[in-house]
Amino acid sequence: MPPYVVAAVVLCSCSYVSDRIQSRGLFVAANSALAGVGYVLVLTVLDNNHVRYFAVFCITSGTYTTIGVVIAWCASLSDNSA
């Protein structure tokens, strides 16, 4: 449960800030990098469960936020084209 709570907070804050500054690419790149770091940690650190648990936070926060911001980006693109 804690990784999902952190992911929800990160998603809401990144979505709010990206909407206010009207820039989504930087947030998509940063959160994708965060998720990538988490996946690298899970695959490379095999003996330290604390690091692996931190990696789960990185993975959930990065992937959920990237998906949410991309969906919002696509929705705003379709609204502007009409």
PDB file with one MODEL, atoms N, CA, C and O in Angstrom:
MODEL        1
ATOM      1  N   MET A   1       0.798  -1.198   0.000  1.00  0.00           N
ATOM      2  CA  MET A   1       0.000   0.000   0.000  1.00  0.00           C
ATOM      3  C   MET A   1       0.847   1.272   0.000  1.00  0.00           C
ATOM      4  O   MET A   1       0.519   2.195  -0.746  1.00  0.00           O
ATOM      5  N   PRO A   2       1.913   1.375   0.789  1.00  0.00           N
ATOM      6  CA  PRO A   2       2.685   2.628   0.805  1.00  0.00           C
ATOM      7  C   PRO A   2       3.236   3.059  -0.556  1.00  0.00           C
ATOM      8  O   PRO A   2       3.222   4.255  -0.847  1.00  0.00           O
ATOM      9  N   PRO A   3       3.724   2.139  -1.409  1.00  0.00           N
ATOM     10  CA  PRO A   3       4.188   2.613  -2.719  1.00  0.00           C
ATOM     11  C   PRO A   3       3.082   3.261  -3.550  1.00  0.00           C
ATOM     12  O   PRO A   3       3.336   4.207  -4.295  1.00  0.00           O
ATOM     13  N   TYR A   4       1.866   2.757  -3.422  1.00  0.00           N
ATOM     14  CA  TYR A   4       0.760   3.319  -4.182  1.00  0.00           C
ATOM     15  C   TYR A   4       0.327   4.681  -3.649  1.00  0.00           C
ATOM     16  O   TYR A   4      -0.092   5.545  -4.419  1.00  0.00           O
ATOM     17  N   VAL A   5       0.426   4.876  -2.347  1.00  0.00           N
ATOM     18  CA  VAL A   5       0.104   6.181  -1.764  1.00  0.00           C
ATOM     19  C   VAL A   5       1.105   7.221  -2.240  1.00  0.00           C
ATOM     20  O   VAL A   5       0.727   8.328  -2.625  1.00  0.00           O
ATOM     21  N   VAL A   6       2.384   6.861  -2.213  1.00  0.00           N
ATOM     22  CA  VAL A   6       3.420   7.782  -2.695  1.00  0.00           C
ATOM     23  C   VAL A   6       3.221   8.056  -4.184  1.00  0.00           C
ATOM     24  O   VAL A   6       3.360   9.195  -4.632  1.00  0.00           O
ATOM     25  N   ALA A   7       2.897   7.020  -4.948  1.00  0.00           N
ATOM     26  CA  ALA A   7       2.672   7.202  -6.386  1.00  0.00           C
ATOM     27  C   ALA A   7       1.492   8.130  -6.647  1.00  0.00           C
ATOM     28  O   ALA A   7       1.539   8.944  -7.569  1.00  0.00           O
ATOM     29  N   ALA A   8       0.442   8.019  -5.851  1.00  0.00           N
ATOM     30  CA  ALA A   8      -0.714   8.892  -6.031  1.00  0.00           C
ATOM     31  C   ALA A   8      -0.363  10.345  -5.731  1.00  0.00           C
ATOM     32  O   ALA A   8      -0.812  11.250  -6.434  1.00  0.00           O
ATOM     33  N   VAL A   9       0.433  10.571  -4.694  1.00  0.00           N
ATOM     34  CA  VAL A   9       0.858  11.938  -4.351  1.00  0.00           C
ATOM     35  C   VAL A   9       1.747  12.506  -5.452  1.00  0.00           C
ATOM     36  O   VAL A   9       1.585  13.660  -5.849  1.00  0.00           O
ATOM     37  N   VAL A  10       2.681  11.702  -5.941  1.00  0.00           N
ATOM     38  CA  VAL A  10       3.566  12.156  -7.015  1.00  0.00           C
ATOM     39  C   VAL A  10       2.758  12.429  -8.282  1.00  0.00           C
ATOM     40  O   VAL A  10       2.997  13.427  -8.961  1.00  0.00           O
ATOM     41  N   LEU A  11       1.817  11.567  -8.601  1.00  0.00           N
ATOM     42  CA  LEU A  11       0.975  11.758  -9.786  1.00  0.00           C
ATOM     43  C   LEU A  11       0.177  13.048  -9.699  1.00  0.00           C
ATOM     44  O   LEU A  11       0.147  13.829 -10.650  1.00  0.00           O
ATOM     45  N   CYS A  12      -0.464  13.273  -8.569  1.00  0.00           N
ATOM     46  CA  CYS A  12      -1.279  14.486  -8.425  1.00  0.00           C
ATOM     47  C   CYS A  12      -0.434  15.748  -8.469  1.00  0.00           C
ATOM     48  O   CYS A  12      -0.821  16.733  -9.097  1.00  0.00           O
ATOM     49  N   SER A  13       0.713  15.725  -7.810  1.00  0.00           N
ATOM     50  CA  SER A  13       1.554  16.925  -7.797  1.00  0.00           C
ATOM     51  C   SER A  13       2.172  17.196  -9.165  1.00  0.00           C
ATOM     52  O   SER A  13       2.212  18.345  -9.604  1.00  0.00           O
ATOM     53  N   CYS A  14       2.649  16.166  -9.836  1.00  0.00           N
ATOM     54  CA  CYS A  14       3.229  16.373 -11.171  1.00  0.00           C
ATOM     55  C   CYS A  14       2.164  16.790 -12.182  1.00  0.00           C
ATOM     56  O   CYS A  14       2.421  17.629 -13.046  1.00  0.00           O
ATOM     57  N   SER A  15       0.989  16.216 -12.079  1.00  0.00           N
ATOM     58  CA  SER A  15      -0.091  16.595 -12.988  1.00  0.00           C
ATOM     59  C   SER A  15      -0.492  18.051 -12.780  1.00  0.00           C
ATOM     60  O   SER A  15      -0.714  18.783 -13.745  1.00  0.00           O
ATOM     61  N   TYR A  16      -0.584  18.462 -11.537  1.00  0.00           N
ATOM     62  CA  TYR A  16      -0.952  19.843 -11.230  1.00  0.00           C
ATOM     63  C   TYR A  16       0.096  20.818 -11.747  1.00  0.00           C
ATOM     64  O   TYR A  16      -0.237  21.804 -12.405  1.00  0.00           O
ATOM     65  N   VAL A  17       1.368  20.542 -11.448  1.00  0.00           N
ATOM     66  CA  VAL A  17       2.441  21.462 -11.861  1.00  0.00           C
ATOM     67  C   VAL A  17       2.589  21.481 -13.378  1.00  0.00           C
ATOM     68  O   VAL A  17       2.772  22.548 -13.965  1.00  0.00           O
ATOM     69  N   SER A  18       2.511  20.324 -14.019  1.00  0.00           N
ATOM     70  CA  SER A  18       2.656  20.298 -15.479  1.00  0.00           C
ATOM     71  C   SER A  18       1.509  21.028 -16.163  1.00  0.00           C
ATOM     72  O   SER A  18       1.699  21.636 -17.216  1.00  0.00           O
ATOM     73  N   ASP A  19       0.321  20.971 -15.572  1.00  0.00           N
ATOM     74  CA  ASP A  19      -0.811  21.701 -16.133  1.00  0.00           C
ATOM     75  C   ASP A  19      -0.632  23.202 -15.938  1.00  0.00           C
ATOM     76  O   ASP A  19      -0.973  23.984 -16.826  1.00  0.00           O
ATOM     77  N   ARG A  20      -0.110  23.611 -14.804  1.00  0.00           N
ATOM     78  CA  ARG A  20       0.071  25.041 -14.536  1.00  0.00           C
ATOM     79  C   ARG A  20       1.124  25.668 -15.440  1.00  0.00           C
ATOM     80  O   ARG A  20       0.959  26.799 -15.898  1.00  0.00           O
ATOM     81  N   ILE A  21       2.213  24.931 -15.701  1.00  0.00           N
ATOM     82  CA  ILE A  21       3.272  25.519 -16.540  1.00  0.00           C
ATOM     83  C   ILE A  21       3.136  25.114 -18.008  1.00  0.00           C
ATOM     84  O   ILE A  21       3.935  25.527 -18.848  1.00  0.00           O
ATOM     85  N   GLN A  22       2.119  24.305 -18.310  1.00  0.00           N
ATOM     86  CA  GLN A  22       1.835  23.868 -19.689  1.00  0.00           C
ATOM     87  C   GLN A  22       3.046  23.207 -20.354  1.00  0.00           C
ATOM     88  O   GLN A  22       3.341  23.456 -21.523  1.00  0.00           O
ATOM     89  N   SER A  23       3.729  22.376 -19.599  1.00  0.00           N
ATOM     90  CA  SER A  23       4.881  21.640 -20.116  1.00  0.00           C
ATOM     91  C   SER A  23       4.802  20.218 -19.581  1.00  0.00           C
ATOM     92  O   SER A  23       4.896  20.002 -18.373  1.00  0.00           O
ATOM     93  N   ARG A  24       4.634  19.262 -20.458  1.00  0.00           N
ATOM     94  CA  ARG A  24       4.482  17.880 -20.013  1.00  0.00           C
ATOM     95  C   ARG A  24       5.660  17.006 -20.375  1.00  0.00           C
ATOM     96  O   ARG A  24       5.879  15.976 -19.737  1.00  0.00           O
ATOM     97  N   GLY A  25       6.420  17.386 -21.372  1.00  0.00           N
ATOM     98  CA  GLY A  25       7.540  16.564 -21.821  1.00  0.00           C
ATOM     99  C   GLY A  25       8.599  16.360 -20.766  1.00  0.00           C
ATOM    100  O   GLY A  25       9.119  15.255 -20.610  1.00  0.00           O
ATOM    101  N   LEU A  26       8.924  17.408 -20.042  1.00  0.00           N
ATOM    102  CA  LEU A  26       9.934  17.308 -18.984  1.00  0.00           C
ATOM    103  C   LEU A  26       9.467  16.359 -17.884  1.00  0.00           C
ATOM    104  O   LEU A  26      10.267  15.588 -17.353  1.00  0.00           O
ATOM    105  N   PHE A  27       8.197  16.404 -17.539  1.00  0.00           N
ATOM    106  CA  PHE A  27       7.668  15.536 -16.499  1.00  0.00           C
ATOM    107  C   PHE A  27       7.620  14.078 -16.954  1.00  0.00           C
ATOM    108  O   PHE A  27       7.876  13.167 -16.167  1.00  0.00           O
ATOM    109  N   VAL A  28       7.295  13.868 -18.205  1.00  0.00           N
ATOM    110  CA  VAL A  28       7.298  12.502 -18.740  1.00  0.00           C
ATOM    111  C   VAL A  28       8.712  11.937 -18.726  1.00  0.00           C
ATOM    112  O   VAL A  28       8.921  10.789 -18.332  1.00  0.00           O
ATOM    113  N   ALA A  29       9.677  12.735 -19.153  1.00  0.00           N
ATOM    114  CA  ALA A  29      11.068  12.274 -19.178  1.00  0.00           C
ATOM    115  C   ALA A  29      11.602  12.008 -17.774  1.00  0.00           C
ATOM    116  O   ALA A  29      12.254  10.991 -17.536  1.00  0.00           O
ATOM    117  N   ALA A  30      11.326  12.922 -16.847  1.00  0.00           N
ATOM    118  CA  ALA A  30      11.833  12.767 -15.482  1.00  0.00           C
ATOM    119  C   ALA A  30      11.218  11.556 -14.788  1.00  0.00           C
ATOM    120  O   ALA A  30      11.920  10.806 -14.108  1.00  0.00           O
ATOM    121  N   ASN A  31       9.930  11.365 -14.953  1.00  0.00           N
ATOM    122  CA  ASN A  31       9.286  10.226 -14.300  1.00  0.00           C
ATOM    123  C   ASN A  31       9.632   8.903 -14.972  1.00  0.00           C
ATOM    124  O   ASN A  31       9.685   7.870 -14.305  1.00  0.00           O
ATOM    125  N   SER A  32       9.863   8.920 -16.260  1.00  0.00           N
ATOM    126  CA  SER A  32      10.337   7.711 -16.930  1.00  0.00           C
ATOM    127  C   SER A  32      11.731   7.340 -16.444  1.00  0.00           C
ATOM    128  O   SER A  32      12.041   6.163 -16.262  1.00  0.00           O
ATOM    129  N   ALA A  33      12.569   8.350 -16.236  1.00  0.00           N
ATOM    130  CA  ALA A  33      13.911   8.099 -15.695  1.00  0.00           C
ATOM    131  C   ALA A  33      13.829   7.548 -14.270  1.00  0.00           C
ATOM    132  O   ALA A  33      14.592   6.656 -13.899  1.00  0.00           O
ATOM    133  N   LEU A  34      12.896   8.086 -13.475  1.00  0.00           N
ATOM    134  CA  LEU A  34      12.700   7.586 -12.111  1.00  0.00           C
ATOM    135  C   LEU A  34      12.301   6.115 -12.131  1.00  0.00           C
ATOM    136  O   LEU A  34      12.826   5.317 -11.355  1.00  0.00           O
ATOM    137  N   ALA A  35      11.384   5.758 -13.006  1.00  0.00           N
ATOM    138  CA  ALA A  35      10.971   4.360 -13.128  1.00  0.00           C
ATOM    139  C   ALA A  35      12.135   3.499 -13.612  1.00  0.00           C
ATOM    140  O   ALA A  35      12.320   2.376 -13.141  1.00  0.00           O
ATOM    141  N   GLY A  36      12.917   4.025 -14.550  1.00  0.00           N
ATOM    142  CA  GLY A  36      14.077   3.288 -15.044  1.00  0.00           C
ATOM    143  C   GLY A  36      15.092   3.006 -13.956  1.00  0.00           C
ATOM    144  O   GLY A  36      15.655   1.913 -13.891  1.00  0.00           O
ATOM    145  N   VAL A  37      15.326   3.993 -13.099  1.00  0.00           N
ATOM    146  CA  VAL A  37      16.238   3.792 -11.970  1.00  0.00           C
ATOM    147  C   VAL A  37      15.711   2.692 -11.064  1.00  0.00           C
ATOM    148  O   VAL A  37      16.472   1.850 -10.587  1.00  0.00           O
ATOM    149  N   GLY A  38      14.409   2.704 -10.829  1.00  0.00           N
ATOM    150  CA  GLY A  38      13.818   1.654 -10.001  1.00  0.00           C
ATOM    151  C   GLY A  38      13.994   0.273 -10.600  1.00  0.00           C
ATOM    152  O   GLY A  38      14.341  -0.673  -9.892  1.00  0.00           O
ATOM    153  N   TYR A  39      13.758   0.147 -11.900  1.00  0.00           N
ATOM    154  CA  TYR A  39      13.935  -1.156 -12.544  1.00  0.00           C
ATOM    155  C   TYR A  39      15.385  -1.612 -12.513  1.00  0.00           C
ATOM    156  O   TYR A  39      15.658  -2.795 -12.311  1.00  0.00           O
ATOM    157  N   VAL A  40      16.313  -0.693 -12.711  1.00  0.00           N
ATOM    158  CA  VAL A  40      17.737  -1.045 -12.650  1.00  0.00           C
ATOM    159  C   VAL A  40      18.101  -1.521 -11.244  1.00  0.00           C
ATOM    160  O   VAL A  40      18.832  -2.499 -11.087  1.00  0.00           O
ATOM    161  N   LEU A  41      17.594  -0.834 -10.234  1.00  0.00           N
ATOM    162  CA  LEU A  41      17.878  -1.247  -8.858  1.00  0.00           C
ATOM    163  C   LEU A  41      17.315  -2.632  -8.559  1.00  0.00           C
ATOM    164  O   LEU A  41      17.983  -3.444  -7.920  1.00  0.00           O
ATOM    165  N   VAL A  42      16.106  -2.907  -9.008  1.00  0.00           N
ATOM    166  CA  VAL A  42      15.505  -4.218  -8.761  1.00  0.00           C
ATOM    167  C   VAL A  42      16.318  -5.320  -9.429  1.00  0.00           C
ATOM    168  O   VAL A  42      16.487  -6.405  -8.871  1.00  0.00           O
ATOM    169  N   LEU A  43      16.816  -5.036 -10.617  1.00  0.00           N
ATOM    170  CA  LEU A  43      17.543  -6.069 -11.359  1.00  0.00           C
ATOM    171  C   LEU A  43      18.989  -6.240 -10.912  1.00  0.00           C
ATOM    172  O   LEU A  43      19.568  -7.309 -11.106  1.00  0.00           O
ATOM    173  N   THR A  44      19.581  -5.211 -10.320  1.00  0.00           N
ATOM    174  CA  THR A  44      20.999  -5.297  -9.973  1.00  0.00           C
ATOM    175  C   THR A  44      21.262  -5.557  -8.494  1.00  0.00           C
ATOM    176  O   THR A  44      22.246  -6.214  -8.154  1.00  0.00           O
ATOM    177  N   VAL A  45      20.418  -5.063  -7.624  1.00  0.00           N
ATOM    178  CA  VAL A  45      20.616  -5.249  -6.182  1.00  0.00           C
ATOM    179  C   VAL A  45      19.780  -6.441  -5.741  1.00  0.00           C
ATOM    180  O   VAL A  45      18.553  -6.361  -5.674  1.00  0.00           O
ATOM    181  N   LEU A  46      20.442  -7.530  -5.445  1.00  0.00           N
ATOM    182  CA  LEU A  46      19.724  -8.758  -5.121  1.00  0.00           C
ATOM    183  C   LEU A  46      19.716  -9.087  -3.638  1.00  0.00           C
ATOM    184  O   LEU A  46      18.888  -9.881  -3.192  1.00  0.00           O
ATOM    185  N   ASP A  47      20.618  -8.495  -2.865  1.00  0.00           N
ATOM    186  CA  ASP A  47      20.766  -8.916  -1.477  1.00  0.00           C
ATOM    187  C   ASP A  47      20.294  -7.891  -0.449  1.00  0.00           C
ATOM    188  O   ASP A  47      20.293  -8.195   0.744  1.00  0.00           O
ATOM    189  N   ASN A  48      19.899  -6.707  -0.858  1.00  0.00           N
ATOM    190  CA  ASN A  48      19.476  -5.667   0.073  1.00  0.00           C
ATOM    191  C   ASN A  48      17.994  -5.361  -0.142  1.00  0.00           C
ATOM    192  O   ASN A  48      17.617  -4.696  -1.108  1.00  0.00           O
ATOM    193  N   ASN A  49      17.173  -5.852   0.763  1.00  0.00           N
ATOM    194  CA  ASN A  49      15.726  -5.682   0.607  1.00  0.00           C
ATOM    195  C   ASN A  49      15.282  -4.241   0.792  1.00  0.00           C
ATOM    196  O   ASN A  49      14.258  -3.844   0.237  1.00  0.00           O
ATOM    197  N   HIS A  50      16.028  -3.443   1.559  1.00  0.00           N
ATOM    198  CA  HIS A  50      15.672  -2.036   1.735  1.00  0.00           C
ATOM    199  C   HIS A  50      15.807  -1.271   0.417  1.00  0.00           C
ATOM    200  O   HIS A  50      14.952  -0.452   0.081  1.00  0.00           O
ATOM    201  N   VAL A  51      16.865  -1.536  -0.315  1.00  0.00           N
ATOM    202  CA  VAL A  51      17.069  -0.885  -1.610  1.00  0.00           C
ATOM    203  C   VAL A  51      16.017  -1.357  -2.601  1.00  0.00           C
ATOM    204  O   VAL A  51      15.503  -0.565  -3.391  1.00  0.00           O
ATOM    205  N   ARG A  52      15.701  -2.617  -2.564  1.00  0.00           N
ATOM    206  CA  ARG A  52      14.687  -3.144  -3.471  1.00  0.00           C
ATOM    207  C   ARG A  52      13.300  -2.568  -3.165  1.00  0.00           C
ATOM    208  O   ARG A  52      12.507  -2.331  -4.076  1.00  0.00           O
ATOM    209  N   TYR A  53      13.014  -2.346  -1.879  1.00  0.00           N
ATOM    210  CA  TYR A  53      11.735  -1.740  -1.511  1.00  0.00           C
ATOM    211  C   TYR A  53      11.686  -0.281  -1.974  1.00  0.00           C
ATOM    212  O   TYR A  53      10.648   0.184  -2.443  1.00  0.00           O
ATOM    213  N   PHE A  54      12.797   0.438  -1.845  1.00  0.00           N
ATOM    214  CA  PHE A  54      12.879   1.793  -2.375  1.00  0.00           C
ATOM    215  C   PHE A  54      12.670   1.789  -3.888  1.00  0.00           C
ATOM    216  O   PHE A  54      12.039   2.693  -4.438  1.00  0.00           O
ATOM    217  N   ALA A  55      13.202   0.768  -4.555  1.00  0.00           N
ATOM    218  CA  ALA A  55      13.038   0.651  -6.007  1.00  0.00           C
ATOM    219  C   ALA A  55      11.573   0.492  -6.385  1.00  0.00           C
ATOM    220  O   ALA A  55      11.145   0.997  -7.423  1.00  0.00           O
ATOM    221  N   VAL A  56      10.804  -0.199  -5.560  1.00  0.00           N
ATOM    222  CA  VAL A  56       9.370  -0.351  -5.822  1.00  0.00           C
ATOM    223  C   VAL A  56       8.677   1.008  -5.778  1.00  0.00           C
ATOM    224  O   VAL A  56       7.781   1.271  -6.581  1.00  0.00           O
ATOM    225  N   PHE A  57       9.084   1.876  -4.848  1.00  0.00           N
ATOM    226  CA  PHE A  57       8.537   3.226  -4.791  1.00  0.00           C
ATOM    227  C   PHE A  57       8.882   3.992  -6.068  1.00  0.00           C
ATOM    228  O   PHE A  57       8.037   4.696  -6.620  1.00  0.00           O
ATOM    229  N   CYS A  58      10.110   3.857  -6.532  1.00  0.00           N
ATOM    230  CA  CYS A  58      10.523   4.534  -7.772  1.00  0.00           C
ATOM    231  C   CYS A  58       9.734   4.021  -8.966  1.00  0.00           C
ATOM    232  O   CYS A  58       9.291   4.806  -9.806  1.00  0.00           O
ATOM    233  N   ILE A  59       9.559   2.726  -9.043  1.00  0.00           N
ATOM    234  CA  ILE A  59       8.849   2.130 -10.174  1.00  0.00           C
ATOM    235  C   ILE A  59       7.391   2.567 -10.200  1.00  0.00           C
ATOM    236  O   ILE A  59       6.895   3.011 -11.235  1.00  0.00           O
ATOM    237  N   THR A  60       6.700   2.446  -9.067  1.00  0.00           N
ATOM    238  CA  THR A  60       5.275   2.800  -9.058  1.00  0.00           C
ATOM    239  C   THR A  60       5.081   4.297  -9.292  1.00  0.00           C
ATOM    240  O   THR A  60       4.197   4.698 -10.049  1.00  0.00           O
ATOM    241  N   SER A  61       5.900   5.119  -8.647  1.00  0.00           N
ATOM    242  CA  SER A  61       5.756   6.568  -8.827  1.00  0.00           C
ATOM    243  C   SER A  61       6.061   6.978 -10.256  1.00  0.00           C
ATOM    244  O   SER A  61       5.337   7.785 -10.839  1.00  0.00           O
ATOM    245  N   GLY A  62       7.118   6.432 -10.820  1.00  0.00           N
ATOM    246  CA  GLY A  62       7.509   6.802 -12.177  1.00  0.00           C
ATOM    247  C   GLY A  62       6.540   6.341 -13.239  1.00  0.00           C
ATOM    248  O   GLY A  62       6.180   7.115 -14.125  1.00  0.00           O
ATOM    249  N   THR A  63       6.107   5.083 -13.167  1.00  0.00           N
ATOM    250  CA  THR A  63       5.235   4.564 -14.223  1.00  0.00           C
ATOM    251  C   THR A  63       3.827   5.146 -14.134  1.00  0.00           C
ATOM    252  O   THR A  63       3.254   5.518 -15.158  1.00  0.00           O
ATOM    253  N   TYR A  64       3.266   5.231 -12.943  1.00  0.00           N
ATOM    254  CA  TYR A  64       1.920   5.794 -12.814  1.00  0.00           C
ATOM    255  C   TYR A  64       1.881   7.244 -13.259  1.00  0.00           C
ATOM    256  O   TYR A  64       0.946   7.668 -13.938  1.00  0.00           O
ATOM    257  N   THR A  65       2.892   8.000 -12.877  1.00  0.00           N
ATOM    258  CA  THR A  65       2.910   9.414 -13.233  1.00  0.00           C
ATOM    259  C   THR A  65       3.119   9.596 -14.731  1.00  0.00           C
ATOM    260  O   THR A  65       2.479  10.450 -15.343  1.00  0.00           O
ATOM    261  N   THR A  66       3.993   8.817 -15.319  1.00  0.00           N
ATOM    262  CA  THR A  66       4.219   8.923 -16.762  1.00  0.00           C
ATOM    263  C   THR A  66       2.939   8.617 -17.523  1.00  0.00           C
ATOM    264  O   THR A  66       2.575   9.347 -18.445  1.00  0.00           O
ATOM    265  N   ILE A  67       2.261   7.556 -17.148  1.00  0.00           N
ATOM    266  CA  ILE A  67       1.024   7.181 -17.830  1.00  0.00           C
ATOM    267  C   ILE A  67      -0.037   8.268 -17.668  1.00  0.00           C
ATOM    268  O   ILE A  67      -0.708   8.633 -18.634  1.00  0.00           O
ATOM    269  N   GLY A  68      -0.188   8.781 -16.450  1.00  0.00           N
ATOM    270  CA  GLY A  68      -1.195   9.812 -16.198  1.00  0.00           C
ATOM    271  C   GLY A  68      -0.936  11.097 -16.949  1.00  0.00           C
ATOM    272  O   GLY A  68      -1.862  11.698 -17.494  1.00  0.00           O
ATOM    273  N   VAL A  69       0.324  11.530 -16.985  1.00  0.00           N
ATOM    274  CA  VAL A  69       0.655  12.775 -17.680  1.00  0.00           C
ATOM    275  C   VAL A  69       0.495  12.609 -19.192  1.00  0.00           C
ATOM    276  O   VAL A  69       0.046  13.533 -19.870  1.00  0.00           O
ATOM    277  N   VAL A  70       0.853  11.456 -19.717  1.00  0.00           N
ATOM    278  CA  VAL A  70       0.694  11.220 -21.159  1.00  0.00           C
ATOM    279  C   VAL A  70      -0.786  11.204 -21.538  1.00  0.00           C
ATOM    280  O   VAL A  70      -1.163  11.751 -22.575  1.00  0.00           O
ATOM    281  N   ILE A  71      -1.622  10.587 -20.715  1.00  0.00           N
ATOM    282  CA  ILE A  71      -3.059  10.574 -21.002  1.00  0.00           C
ATOM    283  C   ILE A  71      -3.622  11.993 -20.967  1.00  0.00           C
ATOM    284  O   ILE A  71      -4.428  12.364 -21.821  1.00  0.00           O
ATOM    285  N   ALA A  72      -3.202  12.781 -19.986  1.00  0.00           N
ATOM    286  CA  ALA A  72      -3.662  14.177 -19.916  1.00  0.00           C
ATOM    287  C   ALA A  72      -3.157  14.971 -21.110  1.00  0.00           C
ATOM    288  O   ALA A  72      -3.868  15.829 -21.632  1.00  0.00           O
ATOM    289  N   TRP A  73      -1.940  14.693 -21.545  1.00  0.00           N
ATOM    290  CA  TRP A  73      -1.355  15.371 -22.694  1.00  0.00           C
ATOM    291  C   TRP A  73      -2.182  15.074 -23.942  1.00  0.00           C
ATOM    292  O   TRP A  73      -2.515  15.985 -24.699  1.00  0.00           O
ATOM    293  N   CYS A  74      -2.512  13.807 -24.155  1.00  0.00           N
ATOM    294  CA  CYS A  74      -3.310  13.430 -25.321  1.00  0.00           C
ATOM    295  C   CYS A  74      -4.697  14.050 -25.269  1.00  0.00           C
ATOM    296  O   CYS A  74      -5.233  14.468 -26.295  1.00  0.00           O
ATOM    297  N   ALA A  75      -5.274  14.111 -24.090  1.00  0.00           N
ATOM    298  CA  ALA A  75      -6.599  14.712 -23.951  1.00  0.00           C
ATOM    299  C   ALA A  75      -6.559  16.201 -24.274  1.00  0.00           C
ATOM    300  O   ALA A  75      -7.474  16.724 -24.908  1.00  0.00           O
ATOM    301  N   SER A  76      -5.505  16.883 -23.841  1.00  0.00           N
ATOM    302  CA  SER A  76      -5.421  18.318 -24.124  1.00  0.00           C
ATOM    303  C   SER A  76      -5.129  18.585 -25.599  1.00  0.00           C
ATOM    304  O   SER A  76      -5.525  19.623 -26.130  1.00  0.00           O
ATOM    305  N   LEU A  77      -4.442  17.662 -26.261  1.00  0.00           N
ATOM    306  CA  LEU A  77      -4.195  17.815 -27.680  1.00  0.00           C
ATOM    307  C   LEU A  77      -5.486  17.658 -28.473  1.00  0.00           C
ATOM    308  O   LEU A  77      -5.712  18.379 -29.444  1.00  0.00           O
ATOM    309  N   SER A  78      -6.328  16.726 -28.065  1.00  0.00           N
ATOM    310  CA  SER A  78      -7.581  16.527 -28.799  1.00  0.00           C
ATOM    311  C   SER A  78      -8.558  17.683 -28.537  1.00  0.00           C
ATOM    312  O   SER A  78      -9.370  18.003 -29.406  1.00  0.00           O
ATOM    313  N   ASP A  79      -8.495  18.309 -27.363  1.00  0.00           N
ATOM    314  CA  ASP A  79      -9.356  19.459 -27.080  1.00  0.00           C
ATOM    315  C   ASP A  79      -8.955  20.673 -27.907  1.00  0.00           C
ATOM    316  O   ASP A  79      -9.820  21.445 -28.322  1.00  0.00           O
ATOM    317  N   ASN A  80      -7.682  20.853 -28.151  1.00  0.00           N
ATOM    318  CA  ASN A  80      -7.193  22.010 -28.885  1.00  0.00           C
ATOM    319  C   ASN A  80      -7.420  21.894 -30.383  1.00  0.00           C
ATOM    320  O   ASN A  80      -7.458  22.908 -31.080  1.00  0.00           O
ATOM    321  N   SER A  81      -7.572  20.676 -30.888  1.00  0.00           N
ATOM    322  CA  SER A  81      -7.708  20.504 -32.327  1.00  0.00           C
ATOM    323  C   SER A  81      -9.137  20.777 -32.809  1.00  0.00           C
ATOM    324  O   SER A  81      -9.358  20.949 -34.008  1.00  0.00           O
ATOM    325  N   ALA A  82     -10.076  20.817 -31.922  1.00  0.00           N
ATOM    326  CA  ALA A  82     -11.482  20.985 -32.315  1.00  0.00           C
ATOM    327  C   ALA A  82     -11.818  22.425 -32.626  1.00  0.00           C
ATOM    328  O   ALA A  82     -12.959  22.732 -32.971  1.00  0.00           O
TER     329      ALA A  82
ENDMDL
END
